[in-house]
Amino acid sequence: MISTPIIFSRNRRLAARARARRLQAMPGAPRYLHDDMLDDIVDRLAFLRHAPRRTLVIGDWTRSLAGALAASGAAVVERDPTGHADIVSIDEEQPYPESGFDFIASLGTLDTVNDLPGALIHLRNALAPGGLMIASFPGAGSLSTLRGAMFEADGARPAARVHPQVDVRAGGQLLQRCGFADPVIDTRTITARFASLDRLVADLRAQGLGNVLARPGPPLGKAALAVARAVFANAGTDGKTSECFEILTLSGWQR
């Protein structure tokens, strides 16, 4: 039996999402990545003219998608890796206790599961025949400026500081391997500008995108942190530095 490599820490993952929820309660909290994924899913459903009657929404702490689906007449079940308020927690690497959904949306959670093929199979099994799954999360190409700054700061002994990420080709192979029909995989770029490295890190934490690696690198010392800040600042113009987020979207149907 082949065991799944432990890349991400479950406890750190849950703690990061819980912290993000608290930070989202603050005025002006950044949520542009989450909002982009939400808007994209709504647009895809409208384009496909798929009117689900029973739906499952995973990872939407704003509850906006559930509201939109309910307004269209769908019965909505909400789940989240951490659980909060009246949203029940769920382990995406285990079979779902419910099934028969016409539509499942997963927002910003699958990039930090250790067994991504298993998680996708569980999603497929939770669909009714003819049901649709759409999953969105940050993919390969994200945070290239941050990666460069961390690499320079670590010098001759680079450490694991940014998550490994799934690219379009791997995403397509995963959907086919997991038995989805008519798989569609695409990516889009969101670019944001930051006045400092610290501002970027704050945005990442507020959106649940902090480091949740099982074996993270050691904390940066003061000197290394100064190097990272300088490299990040020097990569910008007019006092701000651009950072890219590649949003990968996987969609497929239950046969």
C-alpha positions in Angstrom: 0.0 0.0 0.0 1.4 3.4 -1.0 1.0 6.0 1.7 0.2 9.7 0.8 3.2 12.0 1.3 2.5 14.5 4.1 3.3 17.9 2.6 0.8 20.0 4.5 0.1 20.1 8.2 -3.6 19.6 9.0 -3.4 21.5 12.3 -1.6 24.5 10.6 -4.1 24.4 7.8 -7.0 24.6 10.1 -5.3 27.3 12.2 -4.6 29.4 9.1 -8.2 29.3 8.0 -9.5 30.1 11.5 -7.2 33.1 11.7 -8.3 34.3 8.3 -12.0 34.1 9.4 -11.1 36.4 12.4 -9.2 38.8 10.2 -12.1 38.9 7.7 -14.2 40.4 10.4 -12.0 43.5 10.4 -13.0 46.6 8.4 -11.5 46.6 4.9 -10.3 43.0 5.1 -8.9 41.9 1.7 -10.9 39.2 0.0 -10.2 39.9 -3.7 -9.1 36.3 -4.4 -12.2 34.8 -2.8 -14.5 37.2 -4.5 -12.9 36.5 -7.9 -13.5 32.7 -7.4 -17.1 33.4 -6.3 -17.9 35.6 -9.3 -16.3 33.2 -11.7 -18.4 30.2 -10.4 -21.6 32.2 -10.7 -20.7 33.2 -14.3 -19.9 29.6 -15.2 -23.2 28.4 -13.9 -25.1 31.0 -15.9 -23.1 30.2 -19.0 -23.7 26.5 -18.7 -27.4 27.0 -17.8 -27.0 24.4 -15.1 -29.8 25.0 -12.6 -29.0 22.7 -9.7 -31.6 21.6 -7.2 -29.3 20.3 -4.4 -25.9 21.8 -4.0 -22.8 21.6 -1.8 -20.6 24.6 -1.2 -17.2 24.1 0.5 -14.9 26.9 1.8 -17.0 30.0 1.2 -16.7 31.9 4.5 -18.7 34.8 3.0 -21.7 32.5 2.4 -22.4 34.6 -0.7 -22.5 31.7 -3.1 -24.9 29.8 -0.8 -27.1 32.8 -0.8 -27.1 33.1 -4.6 -27.8 29.4 -5.1 -30.6 29.5 -2.5 -32.2 32.5 -4.2 -32.3 30.5 -7.4 -34.3 27.8 -5.6 -31.6 25.3 -4.8 -31.2 23.5 -1.5 -27.7 24.3 -0.2 -25.4 22.4 2.2 -22.4 24.4 3.4 -19.2 22.8 4.7 -15.8 24.1 5.6 -12.5 22.5 6.7 -12.7 24.3 10.0 -16.5 24.7 10.5 -17.9 27.8 12.0 -21.2 29.2 13.1 -23.7 26.7 11.7 -21.4 25.4 9.0 -20.2 21.9 9.8 -16.6 21.0 9.4 -15.5 18.5 6.8 -12.4 16.4 6.1 -11.9 16.6 2.3 -9.6 13.6 2.4 -12.4 11.4 3.6 -15.6 10.2 1.9 -18.4 12.7 2.3 -21.3 11.7 4.5 -23.8 13.1 2.0 -24.2 12.5 -1.7 -26.6 13.1 -4.6 -25.6 16.7 -5.2 -26.4 18.3 -8.6 -23.6 20.8 -8.1 -20.6 21.1 -5.9 -18.4 24.2 -5.5 -15.0 24.1 -3.7 -13.3 27.5 -3.1 -9.7 27.9 -2.2 -9.2 24.7 -0.2 -7.9 21.9 -2.4 -4.4 23.5 -2.9 -3.5 22.4 0.7 -4.8 18.8 0.9 -2.2 16.1 1.0 -4.2 13.6 -1.1 -5.6 15.8 -3.9 -6.6 12.8 -6.2 -8.5 11.3 -3.2 -10.2 14.6 -2.5 -11.4 14.9 -6.1 -12.7 11.3 -6.1 -14.7 12.1 -2.9 -16.2 15.1 -4.6 -17.1 13.1 -7.7 -18.7 10.4 -5.6 -20.8 13.0 -3.8 -22.3 14.1 -7.1 -25.6 12.8 -8.5 -25.5 11.4 -12.1 -25.2 14.5 -14.4 -23.9 16.6 -11.5 -21.2 19.3 -11.9 -18.2 20.0 -9.8 -16.2 23.3 -9.9 -13.1 23.7 -7.8 -11.0 26.9 -7.7 -7.7 27.5 -5.9 -4.3 29.3 -6.3 -2.2 27.3 -8.8 1.2 27.3 -10.3 2.6 30.7 -11.2 1.3 32.3 -8.0 3.6 34.4 -5.8 6.6 34.4 -8.1 7.9 37.7 -6.6 7.6 36.4 -3.1 9.4 33.2 -4.1 12.2 35.2 -5.5 12.5 37.4 -2.4 12.6 34.3 -0.1 15.2 32.6 -2.3 17.5 35.6 -2.1 17.0 36.0 1.6 17.9 32.3 2.3 21.1 32.6 0.4 23.1 29.4 0.0 20.6 27.3 2.0 17.1 27.9 0.6 14.2 26.6 2.7 10.6 25.5 1.9 8.6 28.7 2.4 5.9 28.7 -0.4 3.6 25.8 -1.2 4.1 23.6 -4.2 1.3 24.3 -6.6 -0.7 22.5 -9.3 -0.5 23.6 -12.9 -3.0 23.4 -15.8 -1.5 20.2 -17.3 -1.4 18.4 -13.9 -5.0 19.5 -13.2 -6.3 18.0 -16.4 -4.5 14.7 -15.7 -6.0 14.7 -12.2 -9.6 15.1 -13.4 -9.2 12.4 -16.0 -7.6 10.1 -13.5 -10.4 10.7 -11.0 -13.1 9.8 -13.4 -14.7 13.1 -14.3 -16.5 13.4 -17.6 -15.9 16.3 -19.9 -13.2 17.9 -17.8 -12.3 21.6 -18.3 -9.2 23.2 -16.8 -8.2 26.8 -17.1 -6.2 29.5 -15.3 -6.5 33.2 -15.0 -4.1 35.8 -13.5 -4.9 38.3 -10.8 -2.3 41.0 -10.2 -2.2 43.1 -7.1 0.3 45.8 -6.1 1.8 46.1 -2.6 3.6 48.9 -0.8 5.8 46.4 1.0 6.5 42.7 1.6 4.8 43.0 5.0 1.6 44.2 3.3 1.6 41.2 1.0 2.1 38.8 3.9 -0.8 40.4 5.7 -3.0 40.0 2.7 -2.0 36.3 2.4 -2.8 35.7 6.1 -6.2 37.5 5.9 -7.1 35.3 2.9 -6.0 32.0 4.5 -2.9 31.7 2.3 -0.2 31.5 4.9 2.4 28.8 5.1 0.9 25.5 6.2 3.7 23.2 5.2 4.3 20.2 7.5 8.0 21.0 7.5 8.3 24.7 7.0 11.7 26.4 6.9 13.1 28.1 9.9 12.0 31.7 10.6 13.9 34.4 8.8 16.4 36.2 11.0 16.5 40.0 11.0 19.2 40.2 8.4 17.5 37.8 6.1 14.2 39.5 6.5 15.8 42.8 5.6 17.1 41.2 2.4 13.7 39.9 1.5 12.1 43.2 2.1 14.7 45.0 -0.1 14.5 42.4 -2.9 10.7 42.7 -2.9 10.8 46.5 -2.9 13.4 46.6 -5.7 11.2 44.5 -7.9 8.6 47.3 -8.0 8.2 50.7 -9.5 6.7 53.9 -8.1 6.8 52.6 -4.5 4.8 49.4 -5.2 5.5 45.9 -6.2 3.3 43.7 -8.3 2.5 40.1 -7.3 0.6 37.6 -9.4 -2.0 35.0 -8.3 -2.8 32.3 -10.8 -6.3 30.9 -10.1 -6.7 27.4 -11.3 -10.2 26.2 -12.0 -11.1 22.5 -12.4 -14.6 21.4 -13.5 -16.1 18.1 -14.5 -19.3 16.1 -14.5 -20.4 12.9 -12.9 -21.1 10.3 -15.6 
